[in-house]
Amino acid sequence: MSTTRANTKDRSAVRTLLRLWPYVRPARARLFTAASVAILASCTGLVIPLVLKWMVDGPIADHDTAGVWRGALYLLLLGFAEALLFGLRRWLVARPLSHVEAEMRAGLYRHLQRLPVAFHDRWASGQLLSRGTTDLMLLRMFLAFPLTFLLVNAVTIIVGVIIMLLQDWALGLVILGPAIPVMITCVIFERRYAGVARLAQDQVGDLTTVVEESVLGIRIIKGFGRHRSQARAFRDLSGTLRGTELRKARLLAAIWGVIVTLPEVAIGAALVLGCVQVADGSLSAGTLVAFLSTALALRWPVDSIGFLLAMSQEAATATERYFEAMDEVPEQEEGNRAAGPHRPAADSDGLRFHHVRFRYPDAPEDSPPILDLIDLHIRPGESMALVGATGSGKTTLTALVPRLHELTSGHITLDGEDITAMSRQELRSKVAVAFEEPTLFSTGVGDNVLMGADEGELDRALSVAQADFVYALPQGTDTQVGEQGLSLSGGQRQRLALARAVVGAPRFLVLDDPLSALDVHTEAAVEAALRDVLADTTALIVAHRPSTVQLADRVALLSDGRITAVGTHHELLRTNAEYAHLMSGAGEEPGDESRTEPGQEPREESREEECAR
């Protein structure tokens, strides 16, 4: 599973963050207004030292009590105005930035739904989850605070330095002394922090993956007594993440030490020099108070540079990670009507495979294809069983029909029309699929079966799949099945998946060993109901049991990625030794036929042995 750790050495944080502009653009008016308000608030704070200068050199020096009270009122009004303006800034950014985050999260979710299955095979789910949660939270925090205050603090520092130079240029130069060392430190810090921030966020994704897998696989963990080993694995990853976070903390402490210490030393030096000047009469006490007050007012803008840069780097990394997923090429929404052989839809030709070859996109070019030159014709209204040994490519072949994977070469036609000439929406409205490992969602039974179809189809579909057990559940078809449907048995989940496939009487049906988890009596009842459905449907059925094979009109034998024999069940029993061996129960164990990577052994599957009838 990819963790997509990127090289950050040549990355520009500014260029990366500029990719957020299309999302921020609708809120630009309020964000620019908020930044202007914040600058005004910050500059209002710089007026306070000037009022202090007037008070010290004026009313205080002249013992004017009324003037002192008037100056105190000015200070109170300035403080109130500053607080009000900063509150207005927060109000201005809160709503648009929450909208930006919501839009980015919704956009990521929509994009993930459109990405091909091959993408989801490569990426760990925890990495995608962390991009849609933690990374977007970092981006919202960046847009709400560092983005504004990097500009606000820069303007404040420039205005403050100008004010200090106008007060006394010599003291101003003393204050400016640390500027160059601080700038060099910031450049070094930015480069080093970028790599560590990226590493930490990738490790958060890895940790999220482990947590998600542990929750979903809790029955396996408990059943095999592996909770201690899982806890150790989690502790190791947590320790690794902790070490990375400590590296971030050390870097932040280093830059903060420089940024805080050097300006403090400069302020101390200015204080000593200013006191000397006041003592010899070359500088007024009010001017020194105003100068030092301005310098102290700039402490926060200067001290905050370190963590603002850190937050900006984390936001740049989050942006990079977000767009790594968004830059993946989605499935094409519309088909190309000139993509392959095409006959009018009125020509019923069933399902055809023409010289189909398939190799996984990330497999080496010189590796043998999973499927090689498949030629197969399933006539209209005919059901064909697909039989083969473990790892022969049965599940992969069925996944090509609804275009869960794209062909390497050749083409597949439905009633004479190339499936690549159709949009995926059109194709998948014609082809219904039931997988051996049924996936249910955390919603009601009825919603899991219908998946947006007409509610009038629910009872018929449940009847075909012999899933009448749902009516005895606490809330009937509205009963929540829980995450992954684990509150139901394997056979119940498989029957609901089968009901989902037959909803709406699809023209083409692809079933991947749909009865493997059923007991003998339920299987017989489902088969009897399925015969009525299959009589009007063109169907391809991956089968392991002879009872399932006998649902089909004909059987195709898949061996080493090729169709080696086609005929009826009894014909192949008499004429094909490999088929007879598979049907004897000695050669195949049905189960989840997972993808086999080049150079890897196929995963073993399990079933009850059943003798051929």
VOMARKOL-270201 format. One line per 5 residues: number of its first residue (from 1); for each residue x, y, z of C-alpha. Coordinates in steps of 0.5 Angstrom, whole numbers, padded with zeros to 4 digits. Example, Ala and Ser with C-alpha at 12.3 -4.5 7.8 and 13.67 -1.06 7.14 Angstrom:
% residues 2
1> 0025:-0009:0016; 0027:-0002:0014
This chain:
% residues 613
1> 0000:0000:0000; 0003:0007:-0002; 0004:0012:0003; 0006:0017:-0003; 0012:0020:0001
6> 0015:0025:-0003; 0021:0029:-0004; 0021:0036:-0001; 0028:0038:-0002; 0026:0042:-0009
11> 0019:0044:-0007; 0017:0051:-0006; 0012:0052:0000; 0009:0058:-0004; 0008:0055:-0011
16> 0004:0049:-0007; 0000:0053:-0003; -0002:0057:-0009; -0006:0051:-0011; -0011:0053:-0006
21> -0013:0059:-0010; -0019:0056:-0014; -0022:0054:-0007; -0021:0060:-0004; -0023:0065:-0009
26> -0030:0065:-0008; -0029:0067:-0001; -0023:0072:-0003; -0027:0079:-0001; -0028:0077:0006
31> -0021:0074:0007; -0018:0081:0004; -0023:0085:0008; -0021:0081:0014; -0013:0082:0013
36> -0015:0089:0012; -0018:0089:0018; -0013:0086:0022; -0007:0090:0019; -0012:0096:0022
41> -0012:0093:0028; -0005:0092:0029; -0003:0099:0027; -0008:0101:0032; -0004:0098:0037
46> 0002:0102:0035; -0001:0108:0036; -0001:0107:0043; 0006:0108:0044; 0005:0115:0041
51> 0000:0117:0046; 0005:0115:0052; 0010:0119:0049; 0005:0125:0049; 0003:0123:0056
56> 0010:0123:0059; 0013:0129:0055; 0006:0133:0056; 0001:0132:0062; 0006:0128:0066
61> 0012:0133:0066; 0007:0139:0067; 0003:0135:0072; -0003:0136:0069; -0008:0131:0072
66> -0014:0133:0067; -0009:0131:0061; -0007:0125:0064; -0014:0122:0065; -0015:0125:0058
71> -0009:0121:0055; -0012:0114:0059; -0019:0115:0056; -0015:0115:0049; -0011:0109:0051
76> -0018:0105:0053; -0021:0107:0047; -0015:0105:0042; -0015:0098:0046; -0022:0097:0045
81> -0022:0099:0038; -0016:0094:0037; -0020:0088:0040; -0026:0090:0036; -0023:0090:0030
86> -0019:0083:0031; -0026:0080:0033; -0029:0083:0027; -0023:0079:0023; -0025:0073:0026
91> -0032:0073:0025; -0031:0075:0017; -0026:0069:0016; -0030:0064:0020; -0036:0062:0016
96> -0032:0062:0009; -0027:0058:0011; -0031:0053:0014; -0034:0053:0007; -0028:0052:0004
101> -0026:0046:0008; -0033:0043:0007; -0032:0044:-0001; -0025:0041:-0001; -0027:0035:0003
106> -0033:0034:-0001; -0029:0035:-0008; -0024:0029:-0005; -0030:0025:-0003; -0033:0025:-0010
111> -0026:0025:-0014; -0024:0018:-0010; -0031:0015:-0012; -0029:0017:-0019; -0022:0014:-0019
116> -0021:0007:-0022; -0020:0000:-0017; -0013:0000:-0019; -0012:0007:-0015; -0015:0004:-0009
121> -0011:-0003:-0009; -0005:0002:-0009; -0007:0006:-0003; -0008:0005:0004; -0015:0007:0006
126> -0012:0010:0012; -0007:0015:0008; -0014:0017:0004; -0018:0018:0011; -0012:0022:0014
131> -0012:0027:0007; -0020:0028:0008; -0019:0030:0016; -0013:0032:0019; -0010:0035:0013
136> -0016:0039:0011; -0016:0041:0018; -0009:0044:0018; -0011:0048:0011; -0017:0051:0015
141> -0012:0053:0021; -0007:0056:0016; -0012:0060:0012; -0015:0062:0018; -0009:0064:0022
146> -0002:0064:0019; -0004:0066:0012; -0007:0073:0015; -0002:0074:0020; 0004:0073:0016
151> 0002:0079:0012; -0001:0083:0018; 0006:0082:0022; 0010:0083:0016; 0006:0090:0015
156> 0006:0091:0023; 0014:0090:0023; 0015:0095:0018; 0011:0100:0020; 0014:0099:0027
161> 0021:0100:0025; 0019:0106:0021; 0016:0109:0027; 0022:0107:0031; 0027:0110:0026
166> 0023:0117:0026; 0023:0117:0034; 0031:0116:0034; 0035:0113:0028; 0041:0110:0032
171> 0036:0106:0037; 0033:0104:0031; 0039:0101:0028; 0040:0097:0034; 0034:0094:0034
176> 0035:0092:0027; 0041:0089:0028; 0038:0082:0029; 0034:0082:0023; 0039:0079:0018
181> 0041:0073:0023; 0034:0072:0024; 0032:0072:0017; 0038:0066:0015; 0035:0062:0021
186> 0028:0062:0018; 0031:0060:0011; 0035:0054:0014; 0029:0052:0019; 0024:0052:0013
191> 0028:0047:0009; 0029:0043:0015; 0022:0043:0017; 0019:0041:0011; 0021:0034:0010
196> 0020:0033:0018; 0013:0035:0017; 0012:0031:0011; 0014:0025:0014; 0010:0026:0021
201> 0004:0027:0016; 0005:0021:0012; 0006:0017:0019; -0001:0019:0021; -0004:0016:0015
206> 0000:0010:0017; -0002:0010:0024; -0010:0011:0022; -0009:0005:0017; -0007:0001:0023
211> -0013:0003:0027; -0018:0002:0021; -0015:-0005:0020; -0015:-0007:0027; -0023:-0005:0028
216> -0025:-0008:0022; -0021:-0014:0023; -0023:-0015:0031; -0026:-0022:0030; -0019:-0024:0027
221> -0015:-0021:0032; -0019:-0024:0038; -0020:-0031:0034; -0013:-0032:0033; -0011:-0028:0040
226> -0006:-0023:0036; -0009:-0017:0040; -0002:-0017:0044; 0002:-0017:0037; -0003:-0012:0034
231> -0002:-0007:0040; 0006:-0008:0039; 0005:-0006:0032; 0001:0000:0034; 0006:0002:0039
236> 0012:0002:0035; 0008:0006:0030; 0006:0011:0035; 0013:0011:0038; 0016:0013:0031
241> 0011:0018:0030; 0013:0021:0037; 0020:0021:0035; 0018:0025:0029; 0014:0030:0033
246> 0020:0031:0037; 0024:0033:0032; 0019:0038:0030; 0019:0040:0037; 0027:0041:0037
251> 0027:0045:0030; 0021:0049:0033; 0025:0050:0039; 0031:0052:0036; 0028:0058:0031
256> 0024:0060:0037; 0031:0061:0041; 0034:0065:0036; 0028:0069:0034; 0026:0071:0042
261> 0033:0072:0044; 0036:0076:0039; 0031:0081:0039; 0031:0081:0047; 0038:0083:0047
266> 0037:0088:0042; 0032:0091:0046; 0036:0091:0052; 0042:0094:0048; 0037:0100:0046
271> 0034:0101:0053; 0041:0102:0056; 0043:0107:0050; 0037:0110:0051; 0038:0111:0058
276> 0044:0114:0057; 0042:0119:0052; 0036:0121:0057; 0041:0122:0062; 0045:0127:0058
281> 0039:0131:0055; 0040:0128:0048; 0033:0124:0048; 0027:0126:0052; 0024:0121:0057
286> 0017:0121:0053; 0021:0119:0046; 0025:0113:0050; 0018:0111:0053; 0015:0111:0046
291> 0021:0107:0043; 0021:0102:0048; 0013:0101:0048; 0014:0100:0040; 0019:0095:0041
296> 0015:0091:0046; 0009:0092:0041; 0013:0088:0036; 0015:0082:0040; 0009:0078:0039
301> 0010:0079:0031; 0017:0077:0031; 0016:0072:0036; 0011:0069:0032; 0015:0068:0026
306> 0017:0061:0028; 0011:0058:0029; 0007:0061:0023; 0013:0059:0019; 0012:0052:0022
311> 0004:0052:0021; 0005:0054:0014; 0010:0049:0012; 0005:0044:0015; 0000:0047:0011
316> 0004:0046:0005; 0005:0039:0006; -0002:0038:0007; -0004:0041:0001; 0001:0037:-0003
321> -0002:0031:0000; -0009:0033:-0002; -0007:0034:-0009; -0003:0028:-0010; -0010:0024:-0009
326> -0014:0030:-0013; -0008:0029:-0019; -0010:0022:-0020; -0014:0021:-0027; -0021:0019:-0026
331> -0025:0014:-0030; -0028:0017:-0036; -0035:0019:-0035; -0037:0018:-0042; -0035:0013:-0047
336> -0032:0014:-0054; -0038:0011:-0059; -0032:0010:-0064; -0028:0006:-0059; -0030:-0001:-0062
341> -0034:-0005:-0066; -0041:-0003:-0066; -0048:-0005:-0068; -0055:-0003:-0067; -0058:-0004:-0060
346> -0063:-0008:-0063; -0058:-0014:-0065; -0059:-0018:-0059; -0052:-0021:-0059; -0051:-0023:-0051
351> -0044:-0022:-0048; -0038:-0023:-0052; -0030:-0023:-0050; -0026:-0022:-0056; -0019:-0023:-0056
356> -0019:-0020:-0049; -0012:-0019:-0045; -0011:-0016:-0039; -0005:-0015:-0034; -0005:-0010:-0028
361> -0003:-0003:-0030; 0003:-0003:-0025; 0006:-0010:-0027; 0012:-0010:-0031; 0012:-0010:-0038
366> 0015:-0017:-0039; 0011:-0020:-0034; 0006:-0025:-0037; -0002:-0023:-0037; -0007:-0025:-0032
371> -0012:-0026:-0038; -0009:-0028:-0045; -0013:-0028:-0051; -0020:-0030:-0048; -0025:-0031:-0053
376> -0032:-0033:-0050; -0039:-0032:-0053; -0045:-0032:-0048; -0051:-0032:-0052; -0057:-0028:-0050
381> -0061:-0030:-0045; -0056:-0036:-0043; -0053:-0037:-0037; -0045:-0039:-0037; -0041:-0042:-0031
386> -0034:-0040:-0031; -0030:-0045:-0027; -0022:-0046:-0026; -0017:-0047:-0021; -0015:-0042:-0016
391> -0011:-0036:-0019; -0013:-0038:-0026; -0016:-0031:-0027; -0024:-0032:-0026; -0025:-0026:-0021
396> -0021:-0022:-0025; -0025:-0024:-0032; -0032:-0022:-0028; -0029:-0015:-0026; -0027:-0013:-0033
401> -0035:-0013:-0035; -0037:-0007:-0031; -0030:-0004:-0032; -0028:-0005:-0025; -0021:-0006:-0029
406> -0019:-0003:-0036; -0017:-0008:-0041; -0010:-0009:-0044; -0012:-0011:-0051; -0018:-0014:-0054
411> -0025:-0012:-0053; -0032:-0014:-0049; -0039:-0013:-0053; -0046:-0013:-0050; -0051:-0014:-0055
416> -0046:-0012:-0060; -0043:-0005:-0057; -0037:-0005:-0054; -0037:-0003:-0047; -0032:0002:-0048
421> -0036:0006:-0052; -0041:0007:-0047; -0041:0011:-0041; -0040:0008:-0034; -0046:0010:-0032
426> -0050:0007:-0038; -0046:0000:-0037; -0047:-0001:-0030; -0054:0000:-0031; -0054:-0006:-0036
431> -0050:-0010:-0032; -0051:-0012:-0024; -0045:-0015:-0020; -0045:-0020:-0014; -0039:-0021:-0011
436> -0037:-0027:-0007; -0035:-0023:-0001; -0041:-0018:0000; -0040:-0011:0002; -0045:-0008:0006
441> -0046:-0001:0009; -0048:0002:0016; -0055:0003:0014; -0061:0000:0013; -0062:-0007:0010
446> -0067:-0004:0005; -0062:0001:0003; -0057:-0004:0002; -0061:-0008:-0003; -0064:-0002:-0007
451> -0058:0002:-0007; -0062:0008:-0010; -0067:0003:-0014; -0075:0003:-0014; -0077:0001:-0007
456> -0082:-0004:-0011; -0077:-0008:-0013; -0075:-0010:-0006; -0079:-0016:-0004; -0078:-0019:-0011
461> -0071:-0019:-0010; -0071:-0021:-0003; -0075:-0027:-0005; -0070:-0029:-0010; -0064:-0029:-0006
466> -0068:-0033:0000; -0067:-0027:0005; -0074:-0027:0008; -0070:-0027:0015; -0070:-0019:0014
471> -0077:-0019:0016; -0076:-0022:0023; -0070:-0017:0024; -0072:-0012:0030; -0074:-0006:0025
476> -0075:-0010:0019; -0072:-0008:0012; -0070:-0001:0016; -0066:-0005:0021; -0059:-0002:0021
481> -0054:-0008:0019; -0048:-0004:0022; -0041:-0003:0019; -0039:-0008:0014; -0046:-0012:0016
486> -0042:-0016:0021; -0048:-0016:0025; -0051:-0021:0020; -0048:-0028:0019; -0044:-0029:0012
491> -0049:-0033:0009; -0054:-0027:0011; -0050:-0022:0008; -0049:-0026:0001; -0056:-0027:0000
496> -0057:-0019:0001; -0051:-0018:-0004; -0055:-0023:-0009; -0061:-0019:-0008; -0058:-0013:-0009
501> -0055:-0016:-0016; -0062:-0018:-0018; -0066:-0012:-0016; -0069:-0008:-0023; -0068:-0015:-0027
506> -0062:-0013:-0030; -0060:-0015:-0037; -0053:-0018:-0036; -0052:-0021:-0029; -0045:-0023:-0027
511> -0044:-0027:-0020; -0038:-0029:-0017; -0039:-0035:-0013; -0045:-0032:-0010; -0047:-0038:-0006
516> -0041:-0040:-0003; -0043:-0038:0004; -0050:-0042:0004; -0052:-0048:0007; -0055:-0054:0003
521> -0062:-0053:0004; -0062:-0045:0003; -0057:-0046:-0003; -0062:-0051:-0006; -0068:-0046:-0005
526> -0064:-0040:-0008; -0062:-0044:-0014; -0069:-0045:-0015; -0071:-0038:-0015; -0065:-0036:-0019
531> -0067:-0041:-0025; -0073:-0036:-0026; -0069:-0030:-0026; -0063:-0033:-0030; -0069:-0035:-0036
536> -0069:-0028:-0038; -0062:-0025:-0036; -0055:-0026:-0040; -0051:-0029:-0034; -0044:-0030:-0033
541> -0043:-0034:-0026; -0036:-0036:-0023; -0038:-0043:-0020; -0034:-0048:-0015; -0040:-0053:-0013
546> -0043:-0057:-0018; -0050:-0055:-0016; -0048:-0048:-0018; -0045:-0050:-0024; -0052:-0054:-0026
551> -0055:-0047:-0026; -0052:-0045:-0032; -0053:-0047:-0039; -0046:-0048:-0041; -0039:-0048:-0038
556> -0033:-0045:-0039; -0026:-0048:-0036; -0021:-0042:-0035; -0014:-0045:-0034; -0008:-0041:-0034
561> -0011:-0035:-0036; -0014:-0038:-0042; -0021:-0041:-0044; -0019:-0048:-0045; -0026:-0051:-0046
566> -0033:-0050:-0047; -0039:-0054:-0046; -0045:-0057:-0042; -0043:-0059:-0035; -0044:-0067:-0037
571> -0040:-0066:-0043; -0034:-0063:-0040; -0034:-0068:-0034; -0034:-0074:-0040; -0029:-0070:-0044
576> -0024:-0066:-0040; -0020:-0069:-0035; -0018:-0062:-0031; -0026:-0060:-0031; -0027:-0067:-0028
581> -0022:-0066:-0023; -0024:-0059:-0021; -0031:-0062:-0020; -0029:-0068:-0016; -0027:-0063:-0010
586> -0020:-0065:-0010; -0017:-0059:-0014; -0021:-0053:-0012; -0023:-0049:-0006; -0027:-0043:-0007
591> -0026:-0037:-0003; -0024:-0030:-0004; -0020:-0030:-0011; -0016:-0024:-0010; -0011:-0021:-0014
596> -0005:-0025:-0016; 0001:-0020:-0017; 0007:-0022:-0022; 0012:-0027:-0018; 0007:-0028:-0012
601> 0003:-0035:-0010; -0004:-0034:-0011; -0008:-0034:-0004; -0011:-0040:-0002; -0018:-0040:-0001
606> -0023:-0045:0003; -0029:-0049:0002; -0033:-0055:0004; -0031:-0061:-0001; -0037:-0063:-0005
611> -0037:-0069:-0009; -0040:-0068:-0017; -0047:-0070:-0018
